[in-house]
Amino acid sequence: MKLSEYKSYDDLPLFLNAATVAKVLGVSPSSSYELMHEPDFPVLKVGNRMMVPKEKFVEWVGQHTGGGTGR
């Protein structure tokens, strides 16, 4: 597993792309693309781009990790 470059949710940009999701979660870019196609993952489609709002991402992580805040 790769180590995350981010130490806090505060360090994240307002919207995350697949590469940023991969870095935050410490997974490969292909794994983040797969995750972004899951029905319950909070993706906002802007044209052909898939973006993840930071606040929705933080909520999703909390729901899938037992409520961890990352702080």
mmJSON file of the N, C-alpha and C atoms, coordinates in Angstrom:
{"data_MODEL":{"atom_site":{
"group_PDB":["ATOM","ATOM","ATOM","ATOM","ATOM","ATOM","ATOM","ATOM","ATOM","ATOM","ATOM","ATOM","ATOM","ATOM","ATOM","ATOM","ATOM","ATOM","ATOM","ATOM","ATOM","ATOM","ATOM","ATOM","ATOM","ATOM","ATOM","ATOM","ATOM","ATOM","ATOM","ATOM","ATOM","ATOM","ATOM","ATOM","ATOM","ATOM","ATOM","ATOM","ATOM","ATOM","ATOM","ATOM","ATOM","ATOM","ATOM","ATOM","ATOM","ATOM","ATOM","ATOM","ATOM","ATOM","ATOM","ATOM","ATOM","ATOM","ATOM","ATOM","ATOM","ATOM","ATOM","ATOM","ATOM","ATOM","ATOM","ATOM","ATOM","ATOM","ATOM","ATOM","ATOM","ATOM","ATOM","ATOM","ATOM","ATOM","ATOM","ATOM","ATOM","ATOM","ATOM","ATOM","ATOM","ATOM","ATOM","ATOM","ATOM","ATOM","ATOM","ATOM","ATOM","ATOM","ATOM","ATOM","ATOM","ATOM","ATOM","ATOM","ATOM","ATOM","ATOM","ATOM","ATOM","ATOM","ATOM","ATOM","ATOM","ATOM","ATOM","ATOM","ATOM","ATOM","ATOM","ATOM","ATOM","ATOM","ATOM","ATOM","ATOM","ATOM","ATOM","ATOM","ATOM","ATOM","ATOM","ATOM","ATOM","ATOM","ATOM","ATOM","ATOM","ATOM","ATOM","ATOM","ATOM","ATOM","ATOM","ATOM","ATOM","ATOM","ATOM","ATOM","ATOM","ATOM","ATOM","ATOM","ATOM","ATOM","ATOM","ATOM","ATOM","ATOM","ATOM","ATOM","ATOM","ATOM","ATOM","ATOM","ATOM","ATOM","ATOM","ATOM","ATOM","ATOM","ATOM","ATOM","ATOM","ATOM","ATOM","ATOM","ATOM","ATOM","ATOM","ATOM","ATOM","ATOM","ATOM","ATOM","ATOM","ATOM","ATOM","ATOM","ATOM","ATOM","ATOM","ATOM","ATOM","ATOM","ATOM","ATOM","ATOM","ATOM","ATOM","ATOM","ATOM","ATOM","ATOM","ATOM","ATOM","ATOM","ATOM","ATOM","ATOM","ATOM","ATOM","ATOM","ATOM","ATOM","ATOM","ATOM","ATOM"],
"id":[1,2,3,4,5,6,7,8,9,10,11,12,13,14,15,16,17,18,19,20,21,22,23,24,25,26,27,28,29,30,31,32,33,34,35,36,37,38,39,40,41,42,43,44,45,46,47,48,49,50,51,52,53,54,55,56,57,58,59,60,61,62,63,64,65,66,67,68,69,70,71,72,73,74,75,76,77,78,79,80,81,82,83,84,85,86,87,88,89,90,91,92,93,94,95,96,97,98,99,100,101,102,103,104,105,106,107,108,109,110,111,112,113,114,115,116,117,118,119,120,121,122,123,124,125,126,127,128,129,130,131,132,133,134,135,136,137,138,139,140,141,142,143,144,145,146,147,148,149,150,151,152,153,154,155,156,157,158,159,160,161,162,163,164,165,166,167,168,169,170,171,172,173,174,175,176,177,178,179,180,181,182,183,184,185,186,187,188,189,190,191,192,193,194,195,196,197,198,199,200,201,202,203,204,205,206,207,208,209,210,211,212,213],
"type_symbol":["N","C","C","N","C","C","N","C","C","N","C","C","N","C","C","N","C","C","N","C","C","N","C","C","N","C","C","N","C","C","N","C","C","N","C","C","N","C","C","N","C","C","N","C","C","N","C","C","N","C","C","N","C","C","N","C","C","N","C","C","N","C","C","N","C","C","N","C","C","N","C","C","N","C","C","N","C","C","N","C","C","N","C","C","N","C","C","N","C","C","N","C","C","N","C","C","N","C","C","N","C","C","N","C","C","N","C","C","N","C","C","N","C","C","N","C","C","N","C","C","N","C","C","N","C","C","N","C","C","N","C","C","N","C","C","N","C","C","N","C","C","N","C","C","N","C","C","N","C","C","N","C","C","N","C","C","N","C","C","N","C","C","N","C","C","N","C","C","N","C","C","N","C","C","N","C","C","N","C","C","N","C","C","N","C","C","N","C","C","N","C","C","N","C","C","N","C","C","N","C","C","N","C","C","N","C","C","N","C","C","N","C","C"],
"label_atom_id":["N","CA","C","N","CA","C","N","CA","C","N","CA","C","N","CA","C","N","CA","C","N","CA","C","N","CA","C","N","CA","C","N","CA","C","N","CA","C","N","CA","C","N","CA","C","N","CA","C","N","CA","C","N","CA","C","N","CA","C","N","CA","C","N","CA","C","N","CA","C","N","CA","C","N","CA","C","N","CA","C","N","CA","C","N","CA","C","N","CA","C","N","CA","C","N","CA","C","N","CA","C","N","CA","C","N","CA","C","N","CA","C","N","CA","C","N","CA","C","N","CA","C","N","CA","C","N","CA","C","N","CA","C","N","CA","C","N","CA","C","N","CA","C","N","CA","C","N","CA","C","N","CA","C","N","CA","C","N","CA","C","N","CA","C","N","CA","C","N","CA","C","N","CA","C","N","CA","C","N","CA","C","N","CA","C","N","CA","C","N","CA","C","N","CA","C","N","CA","C","N","CA","C","N","CA","C","N","CA","C","N","CA","C","N","CA","C","N","CA","C","N","CA","C","N","CA","C","N","CA","C","N","CA","C","N","CA","C","N","CA","C","N","CA","C","N","CA","C"],
"label_alt_id":[null,null,null,null,null,null,null,null,null,null,null,null,null,null,null,null,null,null,null,null,null,null,null,null,null,null,null,null,null,null,null,null,null,null,null,null,null,null,null,null,null,null,null,null,null,null,null,null,null,null,null,null,null,null,null,null,null,null,null,null,null,null,null,null,null,null,null,null,null,null,null,null,null,null,null,null,null,null,null,null,null,null,null,null,null,null,null,null,null,null,null,null,null,null,null,null,null,null,null,null,null,null,null,null,null,null,null,null,null,null,null,null,null,null,null,null,null,null,null,null,null,null,null,null,null,null,null,null,null,null,null,null,null,null,null,null,null,null,null,null,null,null,null,null,null,null,null,null,null,null,null,null,null,null,null,null,null,null,null,null,null,null,null,null,null,null,null,null,null,null,null,null,null,null,null,null,null,null,null,null,null,null,null,null,null,null,null,null,null,null,null,null,null,null,null,null,null,null,null,null,null,null,null,null,null,null,null,null,null,null,null,null,null],
"label_comp_id":["MET","MET","MET","LYS","LYS","LYS","LEU","LEU","LEU","SER","SER","SER","GLU","GLU","GLU","TYR","TYR","TYR","LYS","LYS","LYS","SER","SER","SER","TYR","TYR","TYR","ASP","ASP","ASP","ASP","ASP","ASP","LEU","LEU","LEU","PRO","PRO","PRO","LEU","LEU","LEU","PHE","PHE","PHE","LEU","LEU","LEU","ASN","ASN","ASN","ALA","ALA","ALA","ALA","ALA","ALA","THR","THR","THR","VAL","VAL","VAL","ALA","ALA","ALA","LYS","LYS","LYS","VAL","VAL","VAL","LEU","LEU","LEU","GLY","GLY","GLY","VAL","VAL","VAL","SER","SER","SER","PRO","PRO","PRO","SER","SER","SER","SER","SER","SER","SER","SER","SER","TYR","TYR","TYR","GLU","GLU","GLU","LEU","LEU","LEU","MET","MET","MET","HIS","HIS","HIS","GLU","GLU","GLU","PRO","PRO","PRO","ASP","ASP","ASP","PHE","PHE","PHE","PRO","PRO","PRO","VAL","VAL","VAL","LEU","LEU","LEU","LYS","LYS","LYS","VAL","VAL","VAL","GLY","GLY","GLY","ASN","ASN","ASN","ARG","ARG","ARG","MET","MET","MET","MET","MET","MET","VAL","VAL","VAL","PRO","PRO","PRO","LYS","LYS","LYS","GLU","GLU","GLU","LYS","LYS","LYS","PHE","PHE","PHE","VAL","VAL","VAL","GLU","GLU","GLU","TRP","TRP","TRP","VAL","VAL","VAL","GLY","GLY","GLY","GLN","GLN","GLN","HIS","HIS","HIS","THR","THR","THR","GLY","GLY","GLY","GLY","GLY","GLY","GLY","GLY","GLY","THR","THR","THR","GLY","GLY","GLY","ARG","ARG","ARG"],
"label_asym_id":["A","A","A","A","A","A","A","A","A","A","A","A","A","A","A","A","A","A","A","A","A","A","A","A","A","A","A","A","A","A","A","A","A","A","A","A","A","A","A","A","A","A","A","A","A","A","A","A","A","A","A","A","A","A","A","A","A","A","A","A","A","A","A","A","A","A","A","A","A","A","A","A","A","A","A","A","A","A","A","A","A","A","A","A","A","A","A","A","A","A","A","A","A","A","A","A","A","A","A","A","A","A","A","A","A","A","A","A","A","A","A","A","A","A","A","A","A","A","A","A","A","A","A","A","A","A","A","A","A","A","A","A","A","A","A","A","A","A","A","A","A","A","A","A","A","A","A","A","A","A","A","A","A","A","A","A","A","A","A","A","A","A","A","A","A","A","A","A","A","A","A","A","A","A","A","A","A","A","A","A","A","A","A","A","A","A","A","A","A","A","A","A","A","A","A","A","A","A","A","A","A","A","A","A","A","A","A","A","A","A","A","A","A"],
"label_entity_id":["1","1","1","1","1","1","1","1","1","1","1","1","1","1","1","1","1","1","1","1","1","1","1","1","1","1","1","1","1","1","1","1","1","1","1","1","1","1","1","1","1","1","1","1","1","1","1","1","1","1","1","1","1","1","1","1","1","1","1","1","1","1","1","1","1","1","1","1","1","1","1","1","1","1","1","1","1","1","1","1","1","1","1","1","1","1","1","1","1","1","1","1","1","1","1","1","1","1","1","1","1","1","1","1","1","1","1","1","1","1","1","1","1","1","1","1","1","1","1","1","1","1","1","1","1","1","1","1","1","1","1","1","1","1","1","1","1","1","1","1","1","1","1","1","1","1","1","1","1","1","1","1","1","1","1","1","1","1","1","1","1","1","1","1","1","1","1","1","1","1","1","1","1","1","1","1","1","1","1","1","1","1","1","1","1","1","1","1","1","1","1","1","1","1","1","1","1","1","1","1","1","1","1","1","1","1","1","1","1","1","1","1","1"],
"label_seq_id":[1,1,1,2,2,2,3,3,3,4,4,4,5,5,5,6,6,6,7,7,7,8,8,8,9,9,9,10,10,10,11,11,11,12,12,12,13,13,13,14,14,14,15,15,15,16,16,16,17,17,17,18,18,18,19,19,19,20,20,20,21,21,21,22,22,22,23,23,23,24,24,24,25,25,25,26,26,26,27,27,27,28,28,28,29,29,29,30,30,30,31,31,31,32,32,32,33,33,33,34,34,34,35,35,35,36,36,36,37,37,37,38,38,38,39,39,39,40,40,40,41,41,41,42,42,42,43,43,43,44,44,44,45,45,45,46,46,46,47,47,47,48,48,48,49,49,49,50,50,50,51,51,51,52,52,52,53,53,53,54,54,54,55,55,55,56,56,56,57,57,57,58,58,58,59,59,59,60,60,60,61,61,61,62,62,62,63,63,63,64,64,64,65,65,65,66,66,66,67,67,67,68,68,68,69,69,69,70,70,70,71,71,71],
"pdbx_PDB_ins_code":[null,null,null,null,null,null,null,null,null,null,null,null,null,null,null,null,null,null,null,null,null,null,null,null,null,null,null,null,null,null,null,null,null,null,null,null,null,null,null,null,null,null,null,null,null,null,null,null,null,null,null,null,null,null,null,null,null,null,null,null,null,null,null,null,null,null,null,null,null,null,null,null,null,null,null,null,null,null,null,null,null,null,null,null,null,null,null,null,null,null,null,null,null,null,null,null,null,null,null,null,null,null,null,null,null,null,null,null,null,null,null,null,null,null,null,null,null,null,null,null,null,null,null,null,null,null,null,null,null,null,null,null,null,null,null,null,null,null,null,null,null,null,null,null,null,null,null,null,null,null,null,null,null,null,null,null,null,null,null,null,null,null,null,null,null,null,null,null,null,null,null,null,null,null,null,null,null,null,null,null,null,null,null,null,null,null,null,null,null,null,null,null,null,null,null,null,null,null,null,null,null,null,null,null,null,null,null,null,null,null,null,null,null],
"Cartn_x":[0.835,0.0,0.886,0.493,1.227,0.869,1.772,1.5,0.857,-0.082,-0.744,0.203,0.108,0.886,0.209,-1.053,-1.831,-1.874,-1.683,-1.668,-2.965,-3.783,-5.021,-6.01,-7.293,-8.311,-8.204,-7.677,-7.524,-6.569,-5.665,-4.689,-5.288,-6.476,-7.074,-7.643,-7.64,-8.3,-9.816,-10.536,-11.989,-12.636,-12.093,-12.562,-11.387,-11.62,-10.563,-10.794,-9.738,-9.824,-9.353,-9.349,-8.991,-7.562,-6.659,-5.268,-5.149,-5.895,-5.854,-6.504,-7.626,-8.277,-7.297,-6.567,-5.584,-4.496,-4.003,-2.954,-3.452,-4.673,-5.231,-5.431,-5.98,-6.277,-5.077,-4.021,-2.834,-3.044,-3.825,-4.095,-3.624,-3.696,-3.295,-4.361,-3.971,-4.961,-6.08,-5.763,-6.814,-7.81,-7.338,-8.246,-9.149,-8.606,-9.449,-10.504,-10.168,-11.172,-12.277,-11.908,-12.918,-13.82,-13.233,-13.99,-14.948,-14.491,-15.317,-16.507,-16.497,-17.63,-18.6,-18.293,-19.198,-20.433,-21.614,-22.853,-22.909,-22.28,-22.387,-21.247,-20.342,-19.226,-19.668,-19.37,-19.89,-19.161,-19.548,-18.885,-19.769,-19.141,-19.798,-19.202,-20.049,-19.553,-19.63,-18.479,-18.371,-17.885,-18.827,-18.484,-18.058,-16.853,-16.314,-15.496,-15.295,-14.458,-15.291,-14.655,-15.282,-14.535,-15.266,-14.682,-15.408,-14.709,-15.29,-15.213,-16.368,-16.33,-15.664,-14.774,-13.996,-14.893,-15.929,-16.799,-17.501,-17.956,-18.627,-17.632,-16.408,-15.363,-15.076,-14.962,-14.698,-15.843,-17.096,-18.25,-18.179,-17.856,-17.788,-16.723,-15.565,-14.509,-14.99,-15.65,-16.169,-17.163,-18.04,-19.034,-18.396,-17.278,-16.649,-15.482,-15.228,-14.139,-14.59,-15.879,-16.365,-16.322,-16.294,-16.387,-15.071,-13.964,-12.672,-12.688,-12.016,-12.014,-10.713,-9.642,-8.389,-7.65,-8.057,-7.397,-6.727],
"Cartn_y":[-1.175,0.0,1.246,2.225,3.485,4.34,5.192,6.117,7.382,7.927,9.156,10.343,11.274,12.506,13.522,13.291,14.236,13.798,14.743,14.452,14.865,15.694,16.198,16.488,16.39,16.754,18.225,19.042,20.468,20.724,19.785,19.928,19.643,19.074,18.67,19.855,19.771,20.812,20.708,21.722,21.754,20.605,20.276,19.153,18.239,16.929,15.943,15.237,15.021,14.203,12.79,11.903,10.509,10.372,11.178,11.102,11.513,12.542,12.995,11.977,11.397,10.347,9.197,8.821,7.745,8.097,9.337,9.76,9.771,10.272,10.361,8.973,8.06,6.724,5.788,6.199,5.357,4.148,4.339,3.256,3.673,2.751,3.055,3.91,4.663,5.449,4.588,3.395,2.532,2.112,1.908,1.576,2.757,3.973,5.137,5.321,5.047,5.124,4.104,2.896,1.872,2.344,2.887,3.375,4.484,5.37,6.492,6.059,4.826,4.29,3.511,3.384,2.698,3.574,2.953,3.73,4.653,4.274,5.102,6.099,6.166,7.094,8.469,9.547,10.889,11.596,11.285,11.853,12.91,13.992,15.049,15.001,14.806,14.761,16.156,16.622,17.92,17.633,17.604,17.173,15.72,15.442,14.083,13.824,14.853,14.723,14.276,13.499,13.062,13.733,14.518,15.245,14.82,14.888,14.525,15.742,16.253,17.37,16.932,17.747,17.422,17.03,17.812,17.534,16.195,15.864,14.581,13.426,13.658,12.635,12.357,13.408,13.257,12.481,12.802,12.068,10.597,10.323,8.954,8.158,8.765,8.098,7.784,8.755,8.55,7.397,7.311,6.243,4.873,4.834,3.556,3.186,4.032,3.722,3.8,3.841,3.898,5.287,6.325,7.687,8.389,7.873,8.539,9.939,10.889,12.269,12.656,11.874,12.185,13.334,13.785,14.929,14.513],
"Cartn_z":[0.0,0.0,0.0,-0.786,-0.852,0.358,0.776,1.865,1.311,2.047,1.635,1.769,0.816,0.887,1.801,2.129,2.917,4.379,5.277,6.707,7.393,6.728,7.309,6.186,6.504,5.526,5.137,6.034,5.747,4.587,4.315,3.232,1.854,1.822,0.548,-0.211,-1.55,-2.35,-2.199,-2.627,-2.519,-3.293,-4.468,-5.272,-5.557,-5.464,-5.692,-7.02,-7.763,-8.967,-8.621,-9.586,-9.327,-8.806,-9.318,-8.866,-7.402,-7.007,-5.619,-4.697,-5.12,-4.329,-4.111,-5.159,-5.038,-4.025,-4.077,-3.143,-1.708,-1.501,-0.155,0.441,-0.345,0.153,0.112,-0.588,-0.681,-1.565,-2.644,-3.587,-4.977,-5.906,-7.274,-7.961,-8.985,-9.732,-10.315,-10.77,-11.328,-10.253,-9.03,-7.93,-7.593,-7.669,-7.376,-8.46,-9.725,-10.794,-10.556,-10.16,-9.86,-8.725,-7.689,-6.546,-6.961,-7.819,-8.252,-9.107,-9.573,-10.331,-9.444,-8.157,-7.235,-7.012,-6.891,-6.76,-5.541,-4.423,-3.217,-3.05,-4.021,-3.911,-4.412,-3.684,-4.002,-5.147,-6.351,-7.53,-8.169,-8.585,-9.344,-10.744,-11.742,-13.114,-13.718,-14.205,-14.861,-16.274,-17.215,-18.567,-18.509,-18.986,-18.933,-17.681,-16.878,-15.685,-14.488,-13.642,-12.406,-11.254,-10.475,-9.349,-8.077,-6.962,-5.681,-4.761,-4.329,-3.382,-2.075,-1.579,-0.376,0.792,1.07,2.219,2.081,0.875,0.646,0.768,0.328,0.457,1.929,2.728,4.157,4.817,4.442,4.97,4.583,3.314,2.823,3.586,3.792,4.549,5.964,6.595,7.942,8.018,7.027,6.983,6.783,6.076,5.752,6.679,7.656,8.603,10.048,10.263,11.632,12.235,11.393,11.871,12.112,11.573,11.752,11.176,11.835,11.364,10.676,10.833,10.168,10.792,11.978,12.623,13.889],
"occupancy":[1.0,1.0,1.0,1.0,1.0,1.0,1.0,1.0,1.0,1.0,1.0,1.0,1.0,1.0,1.0,1.0,1.0,1.0,1.0,1.0,1.0,1.0,1.0,1.0,1.0,1.0,1.0,1.0,1.0,1.0,1.0,1.0,1.0,1.0,1.0,1.0,1.0,1.0,1.0,1.0,1.0,1.0,1.0,1.0,1.0,1.0,1.0,1.0,1.0,1.0,1.0,1.0,1.0,1.0,1.0,1.0,1.0,1.0,1.0,1.0,1.0,1.0,1.0,1.0,1.0,1.0,1.0,1.0,1.0,1.0,1.0,1.0,1.0,1.0,1.0,1.0,1.0,1.0,1.0,1.0,1.0,1.0,1.0,1.0,1.0,1.0,1.0,1.0,1.0,1.0,1.0,1.0,1.0,1.0,1.0,1.0,1.0,1.0,1.0,1.0,1.0,1.0,1.0,1.0,1.0,1.0,1.0,1.0,1.0,1.0,1.0,1.0,1.0,1.0,1.0,1.0,1.0,1.0,1.0,1.0,1.0,1.0,1.0,1.0,1.0,1.0,1.0,1.0,1.0,1.0,1.0,1.0,1.0,1.0,1.0,1.0,1.0,1.0,1.0,1.0,1.0,1.0,1.0,1.0,1.0,1.0,1.0,1.0,1.0,1.0,1.0,1.0,1.0,1.0,1.0,1.0,1.0,1.0,1.0,1.0,1.0,1.0,1.0,1.0,1.0,1.0,1.0,1.0,1.0,1.0,1.0,1.0,1.0,1.0,1.0,1.0,1.0,1.0,1.0,1.0,1.0,1.0,1.0,1.0,1.0,1.0,1.0,1.0,1.0,1.0,1.0,1.0,1.0,1.0,1.0,1.0,1.0,1.0,1.0,1.0,1.0,1.0,1.0,1.0,1.0,1.0,1.0,1.0,1.0,1.0,1.0,1.0,1.0],
"B_iso_or_equiv":[0.0,0.0,0.0,0.0,0.0,0.0,0.0,0.0,0.0,0.0,0.0,0.0,0.0,0.0,0.0,0.0,0.0,0.0,0.0,0.0,0.0,0.0,0.0,0.0,0.0,0.0,0.0,0.0,0.0,0.0,0.0,0.0,0.0,0.0,0.0,0.0,0.0,0.0,0.0,0.0,0.0,0.0,0.0,0.0,0.0,0.0,0.0,0.0,0.0,0.0,0.0,0.0,0.0,0.0,0.0,0.0,0.0,0.0,0.0,0.0,0.0,0.0,0.0,0.0,0.0,0.0,0.0,0.0,0.0,0.0,0.0,0.0,0.0,0.0,0.0,0.0,0.0,0.0,0.0,0.0,0.0,0.0,0.0,0.0,0.0,0.0,0.0,0.0,0.0,0.0,0.0,0.0,0.0,0.0,0.0,0.0,0.0,0.0,0.0,0.0,0.0,0.0,0.0,0.0,0.0,0.0,0.0,0.0,0.0,0.0,0.0,0.0,0.0,0.0,0.0,0.0,0.0,0.0,0.0,0.0,0.0,0.0,0.0,0.0,0.0,0.0,0.0,0.0,0.0,0.0,0.0,0.0,0.0,0.0,0.0,0.0,0.0,0.0,0.0,0.0,0.0,0.0,0.0,0.0,0.0,0.0,0.0,0.0,0.0,0.0,0.0,0.0,0.0,0.0,0.0,0.0,0.0,0.0,0.0,0.0,0.0,0.0,0.0,0.0,0.0,0.0,0.0,0.0,0.0,0.0,0.0,0.0,0.0,0.0,0.0,0.0,0.0,0.0,0.0,0.0,0.0,0.0,0.0,0.0,0.0,0.0,0.0,0.0,0.0,0.0,0.0,0.0,0.0,0.0,0.0,0.0,0.0,0.0,0.0,0.0,0.0,0.0,0.0,0.0,0.0,0.0,0.0,0.0,0.0,0.0,0.0,0.0,0.0],
"pdbx_formal_charge":[null,null,null,null,null,null,null,null,null,null,null,null,null,null,null,null,null,null,null,null,null,null,null,null,null,null,null,null,null,null,null,null,null,null,null,null,null,null,null,null,null,null,null,null,null,null,null,null,null,null,null,null,null,null,null,null,null,null,null,null,null,null,null,null,null,null,null,null,null,null,null,null,null,null,null,null,null,null,null,null,null,null,null,null,null,null,null,null,null,null,null,null,null,null,null,null,null,null,null,null,null,null,null,null,null,null,null,null,null,null,null,null,null,null,null,null,null,null,null,null,null,null,null,null,null,null,null,null,null,null,null,null,null,null,null,null,null,null,null,null,null,null,null,null,null,null,null,null,null,null,null,null,null,null,null,null,null,null,null,null,null,null,null,null,null,null,null,null,null,null,null,null,null,null,null,null,null,null,null,null,null,null,null,null,null,null,null,null,null,null,null,null,null,null,null,null,null,null,null,null,null,null,null,null,null,null,null,null,null,null,null,null,null],
"auth_seq_id":[1,1,1,2,2,2,3,3,3,4,4,4,5,5,5,6,6,6,7,7,7,8,8,8,9,9,9,10,10,10,11,11,11,12,12,12,13,13,13,14,14,14,15,15,15,16,16,16,17,17,17,18,18,18,19,19,19,20,20,20,21,21,21,22,22,22,23,23,23,24,24,24,25,25,25,26,26,26,27,27,27,28,28,28,29,29,29,30,30,30,31,31,31,32,32,32,33,33,33,34,34,34,35,35,35,36,36,36,37,37,37,38,38,38,39,39,39,40,40,40,41,41,41,42,42,42,43,43,43,44,44,44,45,45,45,46,46,46,47,47,47,48,48,48,49,49,49,50,50,50,51,51,51,52,52,52,53,53,53,54,54,54,55,55,55,56,56,56,57,57,57,58,58,58,59,59,59,60,60,60,61,61,61,62,62,62,63,63,63,64,64,64,65,65,65,66,66,66,67,67,67,68,68,68,69,69,69,70,70,70,71,71,71],
"auth_comp_id":["MET","MET","MET","LYS","LYS","LYS","LEU","LEU","LEU","SER","SER","SER","GLU","GLU","GLU","TYR","TYR","TYR","LYS","LYS","LYS","SER","SER","SER","TYR","TYR","TYR","ASP","ASP","ASP","ASP","ASP","ASP","LEU","LEU","LEU","PRO","PRO","PRO","LEU","LEU","LEU","PHE","PHE","PHE","LEU","LEU","LEU","ASN","ASN","ASN","ALA","ALA","ALA","ALA","ALA","ALA","THR","THR","THR","VAL","VAL","VAL","ALA","ALA","ALA","LYS","LYS","LYS","VAL","VAL","VAL","LEU","LEU","LEU","GLY","GLY","GLY","VAL","VAL","VAL","SER","SER","SER","PRO","PRO","PRO","SER","SER","SER","SER","SER","SER","SER","SER","SER","TYR","TYR","TYR","GLU","GLU","GLU","LEU","LEU","LEU","MET","MET","MET","HIS","HIS","HIS","GLU","GLU","GLU","PRO","PRO","PRO","ASP","ASP","ASP","PHE","PHE","PHE","PRO","PRO","PRO","VAL","VAL","VAL","LEU","LEU","LEU","LYS","LYS","LYS","VAL","VAL","VAL","GLY","GLY","GLY","ASN","ASN","ASN","ARG","ARG","ARG","MET","MET","MET","MET","MET","MET","VAL","VAL","VAL","PRO","PRO","PRO","LYS","LYS","LYS","GLU","GLU","GLU","LYS","LYS","LYS","PHE","PHE","PHE","VAL","VAL","VAL","GLU","GLU","GLU","TRP","TRP","TRP","VAL","VAL","VAL","GLY","GLY","GLY","GLN","GLN","GLN","HIS","HIS","HIS","THR","THR","THR","GLY","GLY","GLY","GLY","GLY","GLY","GLY","GLY","GLY","THR","THR","THR","GLY","GLY","GLY","ARG","ARG","ARG"],
"auth_asym_id":["A","A","A","A","A","A","A","A","A","A","A","A","A","A","A","A","A","A","A","A","A","A","A","A","A","A","A","A","A","A","A","A","A","A","A","A","A","A","A","A","A","A","A","A","A","A","A","A","A","A","A","A","A","A","A","A","A","A","A","A","A","A","A","A","A","A","A","A","A","A","A","A","A","A","A","A","A","A","A","A","A","A","A","A","A","A","A","A","A","A","A","A","A","A","A","A","A","A","A","A","A","A","A","A","A","A","A","A","A","A","A","A","A","A","A","A","A","A","A","A","A","A","A","A","A","A","A","A","A","A","A","A","A","A","A","A","A","A","A","A","A","A","A","A","A","A","A","A","A","A","A","A","A","A","A","A","A","A","A","A","A","A","A","A","A","A","A","A","A","A","A","A","A","A","A","A","A","A","A","A","A","A","A","A","A","A","A","A","A","A","A","A","A","A","A","A","A","A","A","A","A","A","A","A","A","A","A","A","A","A","A","A","A"],
"auth_atom_id":["N","CA","C","N","CA","C","N","CA","C","N","CA","C","N","CA","C","N","CA","C","N","CA","C","N","CA","C","N","CA","C","N","CA","C","N","CA","C","N","CA","C","N","CA","C","N","CA","C","N","CA","C","N","CA","C","N","CA","C","N","CA","C","N","CA","C","N","CA","C","N","CA","C","N","CA","C","N","CA","C","N","CA","C","N","CA","C","N","CA","C","N","CA","C","N","CA","C","N","CA","C","N","CA","C","N","CA","C","N","CA","C","N","CA","C","N","CA","C","N","CA","C","N","CA","C","N","CA","C","N","CA","C","N","CA","C","N","CA","C","N","CA","C","N","CA","C","N","CA","C","N","CA","C","N","CA","C","N","CA","C","N","CA","C","N","CA","C","N","CA","C","N","CA","C","N","CA","C","N","CA","C","N","CA","C","N","CA","C","N","CA","C","N","CA","C","N","CA","C","N","CA","C","N","CA","C","N","CA","C","N","CA","C","N","CA","C","N","CA","C","N","CA","C","N","CA","C","N","CA","C","N","CA","C","N","CA","C","N","CA","C","N","CA","C","N","CA","C"],
"pdbx_PDB_model_num":[1,1,1,1,1,1,1,1,1,1,1,1,1,1,1,1,1,1,1,1,1,1,1,1,1,1,1,1,1,1,1,1,1,1,1,1,1,1,1,1,1,1,1,1,1,1,1,1,1,1,1,1,1,1,1,1,1,1,1,1,1,1,1,1,1,1,1,1,1,1,1,1,1,1,1,1,1,1,1,1,1,1,1,1,1,1,1,1,1,1,1,1,1,1,1,1,1,1,1,1,1,1,1,1,1,1,1,1,1,1,1,1,1,1,1,1,1,1,1,1,1,1,1,1,1,1,1,1,1,1,1,1,1,1,1,1,1,1,1,1,1,1,1,1,1,1,1,1,1,1,1,1,1,1,1,1,1,1,1,1,1,1,1,1,1,1,1,1,1,1,1,1,1,1,1,1,1,1,1,1,1,1,1,1,1,1,1,1,1,1,1,1,1,1,1,1,1,1,1,1,1,1,1,1,1,1,1,1,1,1,1,1,1]
}}}
